[in-house]
Amino acid sequence: MVVKRGLSDELTQLLRQLVQQKQIRTAGTVLFIYLRRNWQFEEEDAAFYMIRYFKKYFPSQLERHHKKV
């Protein structure tokens, strides 16, 4: 049986709050570190899933962030 691991509700809420406050870079760092420490992802994998997460759940905010940078 495969058990799906998801992000905790507290982390999801924190990421949502940071994105609403236009702190998407900080939210990305938090998610990246969470993936590295709690799920023991390699750097490349953590970066891939971090970007994928923001593309899925916060596409317009990510687009705005890319335009600004």
C-alpha positions as CSV (number, residue, x, y, z in Angstrom):
1,M,0.0,0.0,0.0
2,V,1.4,3.4,-1.0
3,V,1.0,6.1,1.6
4,K,0.9,9.6,0.2
5,R,2.9,12.2,2.1
6,G,1.6,15.7,1.9
7,L,2.5,19.0,3.4
8,S,1.3,19.6,6.9
9,D,-1.7,22.0,7.3
10,E,0.5,24.4,9.2
11,L,3.1,24.6,6.5
12,T,0.5,25.0,3.8
13,Q,-1.1,27.9,5.8
14,L,2.3,29.5,6.3
15,L,3.1,29.3,2.6
16,R,-0.3,30.8,1.7
17,Q,0.2,33.7,4.1
18,L,3.7,34.4,2.9
19,V,2.5,34.5,-0.7
20,Q,-0.4,36.8,0.1
21,Q,2.2,39.2,1.8
22,K,4.2,39.1,-1.5
23,Q,7.0,37.2,0.2
24,I,7.2,34.4,-2.4
25,R,11.0,34.1,-2.2
26,T,10.7,33.5,1.6
27,A,8.0,31.0,1.0
28,G,10.1,29.2,-1.5
29,T,13.0,29.0,0.9
30,V,10.8,27.6,3.6
31,L,9.4,24.9,1.3
32,F,12.9,24.1,0.0
33,I,14.3,23.6,3.5
34,Y,11.3,21.6,4.5
35,L,11.8,19.3,1.6
36,R,15.5,18.9,2.3
37,R,15.2,18.3,6.0
38,N,12.0,16.4,6.5
39,W,11.8,14.4,3.2
40,Q,15.6,14.1,2.7
41,F,15.4,15.3,-0.9
42,E,18.6,16.2,-2.8
43,E,19.0,19.9,-3.7
44,E,18.0,19.4,-7.3
45,D,14.9,17.4,-6.4
46,A,13.9,19.9,-3.7
47,A,14.3,22.8,-6.1
48,F,12.2,20.9,-8.8
49,Y,9.3,20.2,-6.4
50,M,9.4,23.7,-4.9
51,I,9.0,25.3,-8.4
52,R,6.3,22.7,-9.3
53,Y,4.4,23.4,-6.1
54,F,4.3,27.2,-6.8
55,K,3.4,26.6,-10.5
56,K,0.4,24.5,-9.4
57,Y,-0.9,26.5,-6.4
58,F,0.3,30.1,-7.0
59,P,0.8,30.5,-10.8
60,S,-0.1,34.2,-11.0
61,Q,2.0,35.2,-8.0
62,L,4.9,33.2,-9.4
63,E,4.6,34.9,-12.8
64,R,4.6,38.3,-11.1
65,H,7.6,37.3,-9.1
66,H,9.5,36.3,-12.3
67,K,8.6,39.5,-14.0
68,K,9.8,41.5,-11.0
69,V,13.1,39.7,-10.8
